[in-house]
């Protein structure tokens, strides 16, 4: 599934886009969709739902999440920063490992 991304030009707009996706597709109250929200425990998203969100992000932005993404990402902000980095809209997030960085760059040439 892909959605329109024409207006997403920086990581904050990507964050907003992802918040709307989760709100609209999975019925999570927007007030709970804060930067620090833990995807599984605070938002109640299952691994399968997080993977579905990632698939929609990947399809919409033309990026690929490397294997092991769910080992690197815990919070909503981390998912957004990672997606923005893979798209070339943000610097390398400090929370990812060097091994994961290399994998991300291999599958996403725009990762800066």
C-alpha positions in Angstrom: 0.0 0.0 0.0 1.3 3.4 -0.8 0.1 6.9 0.1 0.9 10.4 -1.3 4.2 11.8 0.0 4.6 14.9 -2.1 4.6 17.3 0.8 7.1 15.4 2.9 10.4 17.2 2.6 12.0 16.8 6.1 12.0 14.5 9.1 9.3 16.5 11.0 6.9 16.3 8.0 7.6 12.6 7.8 6.9 12.2 11.5 3.5 14.0 10.9 2.8 11.7 7.9 3.5 8.6 10.0 1.4 9.8 12.8 -1.5 10.3 10.4 -1.0 6.9 8.9 -1.1 5.2 12.3 -4.1 7.3 13.4 -6.1 6.7 10.3 -5.2 3.1 9.6 -5.0 1.7 13.1 -7.3 4.0 15.1 -4.7 5.1 17.6 -5.7 8.4 19.3 -3.4 11.1 18.0 -2.8 12.4 21.6 -1.0 9.1 22.3 1.2 9.4 19.2 4.0 11.4 20.8 7.7 11.2 19.9 8.6 9.2 22.9 5.7 6.7 22.6 6.9 3.1 22.7 5.4 1.4 19.7 4.4 -1.9 21.3 3.7 -1.1 25.0 2.5 2.5 24.9 0.7 2.4 21.6 -0.3 -1.3 21.7 0.9 -2.1 18.2 1.7 -5.7 17.6 4.9 -6.7 15.7 2.7 -7.5 12.7 1.1 -4.1 12.8 4.5 -2.3 13.1 5.6 -4.4 10.1 2.5 -3.2 8.2 3.3 0.4 9.1 6.8 -0.1 7.9 5.6 -1.7 4.6 3.3 1.3 4.0 6.2 3.7 4.7 8.6 1.8 2.5 6.1 1.6 -0.4 5.1 5.2 -0.1 8.7 6.6 0.1 10.5 4.1 -2.1 12.8 3.0 0.8 13.7 -0.4 2.2 14.0 -1.2 5.9 17.0 -3.5 6.4 16.6 -6.8 8.2 16.7 -6.2 12.0 14.9 -2.9 11.9 12.6 -4.0 14.8 15.8 -4.7 16.9 16.8 -1.0 16.4 13.5 0.8 16.7 11.5 1.0 19.9 9.8 4.5 19.9 7.7 6.3 17.3 10.4 9.0 17.0 13.0 6.4 16.2 10.9 4.9 13.4 10.4 8.3 11.9 14.0 9.4 12.2 15.1 6.1 10.6 12.7 6.3 7.8 13.7 9.9 7.1 17.4 8.9 7.1 16.8 6.1 4.7 15.0 8.5 2.4 17.8 11.1 2.7 15.9 13.6 4.7 17.8 13.3 8.0 21.2 12.6 9.3 22.2 9.2 10.6 20.2 8.5 13.8 22.5 8.1 16.7 20.6 5.1 18.1 21.4 2.7 15.2 24.4 0.4 15.3 27.2 0.6 12.8 26.2 -2.8 11.3 22.7 -1.6 10.8 23.9 1.7 9.3 25.9 -0.3 6.7 22.9 -2.5 5.9 20.7 0.6 5.5 23.1 2.3 3.2 23.4 -0.8 1.0 19.7 -1.0 0.3 19.0 2.8 0.3 21.5 4.8 -1.7 19.8 8.1 -0.6 20.7 7.4 3.1 23.1 10.2 4.0 
